[in-house]
Amino acid sequence: MTIKTTVILGAFSLALSGCGTVSTVLQDEAEAARDLRKQKTYCQSIPRVYSGLAYDFCVLNAPPNPSGYLAPFILLDMTLSGVFDTVSLPYTICRQAADGNISIYWRPGGG
């Protein structure tokens, strides 16, 4: 494997690990909520349908954080999330109907 291939594969795996869809569909929703709270996002909840895009919009709309995500990376991730969210629509539509939105902040008496 060449160095160029290794760098490309490393960049791709890094992009997937930060992908909004991976964070909301493949991980535990509590972990996704915790990640958004760390970003100090203004979002209270995000829908499960197209949750990766919603996640990215929340991060993009959070207060600036010098140690956090960079806007160009988030914009690239939005493209990837749009594709992966579309592929996962059958699953996320069922989850949305059964479980509702992913709550970012816990509210007493209502998840």
N, C-alpha and C positions, 0 to 999 in steps of 0.2 A: 504494500500500500504506500503510495507516494505521500509526501508531506502535504501537498495541495489537497488530496483526497481526504486526509486526516483532518485538516483544518475545516474543510467544507462539511464533513460529517459532524465534527465537533460543534460548529456553528449551528447546524440544523438541529442537533439534539438540544443545544442550549435554547434555541428558539422554541422548540416544543415544550421544554420544561417550564418556560415562562408563558406559554400560550394560554390565553384566557379560557378557551374551551377545555383544555386539559385541566386547568385549575378548577373549573366548575362542574364538569361532567365526569371526569375520571377520578378526581380526588373527593374526599369527604367534604360535604358542604360546609361543615364547621371550620375546616381548614381554609376554604376559599373565603369565608366570612372573616376569619382571623387575618388573612392576608390583606383584605380590603380595609379592615380596621387599622392595621399597621400603616397603610397608606394615608390614613385620615381622610378617607373619601367622604363625600357628602351624601352618598347613596344610602338609603335605608334598607332597600331590598333590590334584588334583580330577578327578572323572570328566568325560568329554566330554558324557555325557547329562545334561542340565540343568546344564551347566557355568556358565551365567550366574548361576543361583541359588547354586551352590557358591562361585563367585567372590565374590558379595556376602556370603555367610555368613562366608567367610574374612576379608574386609575388616572386617565388623562385629565379628568375634571377635578382631581384632588389638588390640595395646595402644593406648590412646588416643594420638592424634597431633593436636596443635592445628592443624597446617598441612595435615592430611589430610582425608579424607572426613567428612562429618557424618552422624550416625545417621539423621536424618529423610530425607535424600537417599538413603541406602542402602535404607531401607525402601520408598521410592517406586520405586527402581530394581529392587527385588526383584519388585514387581508387573509392571513392564515385562519384566524378564528371564524371569519365569514364562511370559508370553505368547509372547515370542520363542523361548524354549527349546522350548516345545510345538510351534511352527511348524517349527522346525529339527530335530525328532526324527528323521525319516528319515536325514538327513545325519549327525547326531551318533551315532546307533546304529551306523551303518556304520563311522564313524571310531573309535568305542570298541572295536568288534570287531577292527578292523585294527591300531590303534595303542595301545590301552589308555588309562590315565589320563594327564593332563597333569602332568608332574613339576614341582614348584615349585623344589626344590633338587636340583642335579645330584649324583649319587652315582657315585663311580668304579666302572666296570665295569657300570653299570646305569642309564644315562639319567636 
